[in-house]
Amino acid sequence: MKAFTHSTFCLLFPTSRFQRSARHIIYAIALSVILGGCTTITAFHSSNHTWKIYRNNRYGFEFPYPSTWKSLPSDNADGIVFVSPRNKAVEIRSWAGMQLPKDINQDEKGKTSINPNFTTAQGLTGVLTVEVRQQESVMTLQLAQGELKYYWQGKAPSQEFSSYYRFFDYIASSYKIIQQSRIKS
């Protein structure tokens, strides 16, 4: 078999100066994105924190939170708010409540309008959304089980949100629903 020389290869696959330049530009952009992504996101390791578990016996849910964060009662007394000791604008919230009847939650064809896109470590499926806004950004997890709907939320100023993303994701992934909730009216 005849070996290909540089001139033979160029005859078979002609490349213009523009194509070579475009390829180099694409490589440079890809490398910049990869390296930039590595340096802008702060590494998160759960072992770097001392954790406590918040447990809501009324609605039967629990999740970990950093032991140094301060707790505040939620607006409706069906959950909790934790605030970072370093920045009062960084919060973790969780609450629960009764679901609306099925006919209100479903569209005209009887299908649920939002499909689950997230699974917790416990194996529960739910909907995780991330809203990036001008002032603050929010990660929200919604789970439904039986007649109850559960919510967990992490919130931070938008310019700092990327530093908290993996932290919030870890807590959302660790969210659990305890087998029997004890709903007290």
RABELCOR-V671117 format. One record per run of one state. SS is the DSSP state (hx for helix, st for strand, lp for the rest). FROM is the first residue (numbers start at 0). TO is the last residue. If there is no record, write none. Layout:
[[SS,FROM,TO] [SS,FROM,TO]]
This chain:
[[lp,0,4] [hx,5,11] [lp,12,15] [hx,16,39] [lp,40,44] [hx,45,47] [lp,48,49] [st,50,55] [lp,56,59] [st,60,65] [lp,66,68] [st,69,72] [lp,73,77] [st,78,82] [lp,83,89] [st,90,97] [lp,98,100] [hx,101,104] [st,105,105] [lp,106,110] [st,111,111] [lp,112,116] [st,117,118] [lp,119,123] [st,124,131] [lp,132,134] [st,135,144] [lp,145,146] [st,147,156] [hx,157,173] [lp,174,174] [st,175,176] [lp,177,184]]
